[in-house]
């Protein structure tokens, strides 16, 4: 899996408050752009610039200078929806749909973005970077996650009204929330109010 240079993606709650969510893997970061079915209302991948903007927010370092086509945006949505269903199935201890696994494997079969060392000793991307290469990189990250040591640590947030998916990379493996500063704190507040109501 790609390593994260930042503490996560900046998210906005229904209340308007912002918080950071670290899903623990590049492929799971893509799931924050929308999803299948009821999650279509959160769709943000409409145009080539939207996929490039997501790459800039992601843990890819440095941000690749992408040339993206409209067809590649549609491919991104297809891969994302398949990943969403696969990751959610794994979080629930269920077997993913073979068609969704095929979609991930198909994207992974294309040439990925290729990292290189620049003249200044810094990291860069070799050659032209397109949407297909970006999606291959994301899909290969998913293959690494799904077949690696953290495959059984894919979780859905424990909050009833949150569907964010993450990989629990904590040492004890007891992470329950998308973010303590969001769903974790909301749970604490609800628990405290319920306790006070019982005592009152």
C-alpha positions as CSV (number, residue, x, y, z in Angstrom):
1,X,0.0,0.0,0.0
2,X,1.1,3.6,-0.6
3,X,2.4,5.3,2.5
4,X,0.7,8.5,3.6
5,X,2.6,11.8,3.7
6,X,-0.4,13.5,5.5
7,X,-2.7,12.7,8.4
8,X,-5.6,12.1,6.0
9,X,-8.3,13.7,3.8
10,X,-10.1,16.8,4.9
11,X,-13.8,15.9,5.1
12,X,-16.9,18.0,5.8
13,X,-19.6,16.7,8.1
14,X,-23.4,17.4,7.6
15,X,-23.0,20.1,10.3
16,X,-20.5,21.9,8.1
17,X,-17.6,21.1,10.5
18,X,-14.4,19.7,9.0
19,X,-12.3,16.8,10.2
20,X,-9.5,14.6,8.9
21,X,-10.2,11.0,7.8
22,X,-7.3,8.7,7.2
23,X,-8.5,5.5,5.5
24,X,-5.0,4.0,5.6
25,X,-4.7,3.2,1.9
26,X,-4.7,5.0,-1.4
27,X,-7.4,2.8,-2.8
28,X,-9.7,3.6,0.1
29,X,-9.2,7.3,-0.4
30,X,-10.9,7.0,-3.7
31,X,-14.1,5.9,-1.9
32,X,-14.5,9.4,-0.5
33,X,-15.5,10.7,-4.0
34,X,-19.0,9.1,-4.1
35,X,-20.1,5.5,-4.6
36,X,-22.8,3.2,-5.9
37,X,-26.5,3.3,-5.1
38,X,-27.5,5.7,-2.4
39,X,-23.9,7.2,-2.3
40,X,-24.3,8.5,-5.8
41,X,-25.6,11.8,-4.2
42,X,-22.0,12.4,-3.0
43,X,-20.5,12.1,-6.4
44,X,-17.6,14.5,-7.1
45,X,-16.0,12.9,-10.2
46,X,-17.8,14.6,-13.0
47,X,-15.0,15.9,-15.2
48,X,-11.3,15.3,-15.9
49,X,-10.3,18.1,-13.5
50,X,-12.2,16.4,-10.7
51,X,-10.1,13.2,-10.9
52,X,-6.9,15.4,-11.1
53,X,-8.1,17.3,-8.0
54,X,-8.6,14.0,-6.1
55,X,-5.1,12.9,-7.0
56,X,-3.8,16.2,-5.6
57,X,-5.6,15.5,-2.3
58,X,-4.5,11.9,-2.2
59,X,-1.5,10.4,-0.6
60,X,0.4,10.2,-3.9
61,X,3.6,12.1,-3.6
62,X,4.4,14.2,-5.5
63,X,1.1,15.0,-7.2
64,X,1.3,13.6,-10.7
65,X,0.7,16.1,-13.6
66,X,-2.2,14.2,-15.1
67,X,-3.8,14.3,-18.5
68,X,-7.3,12.8,-18.0
69,X,-10.0,12.1,-20.5
70,X,-13.8,12.0,-19.9
71,X,-13.7,8.2,-20.6
72,X,-11.1,7.8,-17.8
73,X,-13.4,9.7,-15.4
74,X,-16.1,7.1,-16.2
75,X,-13.5,4.4,-15.6
76,X,-12.6,6.0,-12.2
77,X,-16.3,5.9,-11.1
78,X,-16.6,2.2,-12.2
79,X,-13.4,1.2,-10.3
80,X,-14.5,3.2,-7.3
81,X,-17.9,1.6,-7.1
82,X,-16.4,-1.9,-7.5
83,X,-13.8,-1.1,-4.8
84,X,-16.6,0.3,-2.5
85,X,-18.5,-3.0,-2.8
86,X,-15.4,-5.2,-2.4
87,X,-14.1,-3.3,0.7
88,X,-17.6,-3.2,2.3
89,X,-18.0,-6.9,1.7
90,X,-14.6,-7.6,3.3
91,X,-15.5,-5.3,6.3
92,X,-18.7,-7.4,6.8
93,X,-16.8,-10.7,6.5
94,X,-18.6,-11.5,3.2
95,X,-17.2,-12.7,-0.1
96,X,-16.9,-9.9,-2.7
97,X,-18.8,-10.2,-6.0
98,X,-16.5,-11.8,-8.6
99,X,-17.6,-9.1,-11.2
100,X,-16.3,-6.4,-8.8
101,X,-13.0,-8.2,-8.4
102,X,-12.7,-8.5,-12.1
103,X,-13.2,-4.7,-12.4
104,X,-10.3,-4.2,-9.9
105,X,-8.1,-6.7,-11.7
106,X,-8.8,-5.2,-15.1
107,X,-7.8,-1.7,-13.9
108,X,-4.7,-3.1,-12.3
109,X,-3.6,-4.8,-15.5
110,X,-2.8,-1.5,-17.2
111,X,0.6,0.1,-16.8
112,X,0.7,2.1,-13.5
113,X,2.3,5.5,-12.7
114,X,6.1,4.8,-12.5
115,X,8.1,6.5,-9.7
116,X,11.6,7.8,-10.4
117,X,14.4,9.7,-8.8
118,X,14.7,13.3,-10.1
119,X,18.0,15.1,-10.8
120,X,17.6,16.8,-7.4
121,X,17.3,13.5,-5.6
122,X,13.6,14.0,-5.1
123,X,10.8,11.7,-6.1
124,X,9.0,12.3,-9.3
125,X,6.9,10.4,-11.9
126,X,8.5,9.0,-15.0
127,X,7.0,9.7,-18.4
128,X,3.4,10.9,-19.1
129,X,0.8,10.4,-16.4
130,X,-2.7,9.7,-17.6
131,X,-5.9,8.7,-15.9
132,X,-5.5,5.0,-16.8
133,X,-2.1,4.9,-15.1
134,X,-3.5,6.6,-12.0
135,X,-6.4,4.1,-11.8
136,X,-3.9,1.2,-12.3
137,X,-1.9,2.5,-9.4
138,X,-5.0,2.7,-7.3
139,X,-6.2,-0.8,-8.3
140,X,-2.7,-2.3,-7.6
141,X,-2.9,-0.7,-4.1
142,X,-6.2,-2.4,-3.7
143,X,-4.7,-5.8,-4.7
144,X,-1.9,-5.3,-2.2
145,X,-4.5,-4.4,0.5
146,X,-6.9,-7.3,-0.3
147,X,-4.1,-9.9,-0.4
148,X,-1.8,-8.5,2.3
149,X,-1.5,-8.7,6.1
150,X,-4.2,-6.1,6.6
151,X,-6.9,-7.7,4.5
152,X,-8.8,-8.8,7.6
153,X,-8.5,-5.3,9.1
154,X,-10.8,-3.5,6.6
155,X,-13.5,-1.9,8.6
156,X,-16.6,0.3,8.3
157,X,-17.1,3.1,10.8
158,X,-19.0,1.8,13.8
159,X,-21.4,4.8,13.7
160,X,-24.9,3.9,12.4
161,X,-25.0,6.9,10.1
162,X,-21.5,6.7,8.7
163,X,-20.4,4.4,5.9
164,X,-16.7,5.4,5.6
165,X,-14.4,2.4,5.0
166,X,-10.8,2.3,6.3
167,X,-8.1,-0.2,7.1
168,X,-7.2,-0.5,10.8
169,X,-3.4,-0.2,10.9
170,X,-3.3,0.5,14.6
171,X,-1.1,-1.9,16.6
172,X,-4.0,-3.4,18.8
173,X,-6.4,-3.5,15.8
174,X,-9.2,-1.9,17.8
175,X,-10.0,1.2,15.7
176,X,-13.8,1.7,15.6
177,X,-14.4,5.1,14.0
178,X,-13.6,6.9,10.8
179,X,-12.1,9.6,13.0
180,X,-12.2,10.1,16.7
181,X,-12.7,13.9,16.2
182,X,-15.9,13.2,14.3
183,X,-17.8,9.9,14.8
184,X,-15.8,9.0,17.9
185,X,-16.6,12.2,19.6
186,X,-20.3,12.1,18.6
187,X,-20.5,8.6,20.2
188,X,-18.9,9.9,23.4
189,X,-21.4,12.8,23.6
190,X,-24.4,10.5,23.0
191,X,-23.2,8.0,25.6
192,X,-22.7,10.8,28.1
193,X,-26.1,12.3,27.5
194,X,-27.7,8.8,27.8
195,X,-25.9,8.2,31.1
196,X,-27.0,11.6,32.5
197,X,-30.6,10.9,31.4
198,X,-30.5,7.6,33.3
199,X,-29.0,9.2,36.4
200,X,-31.5,12.2,36.2
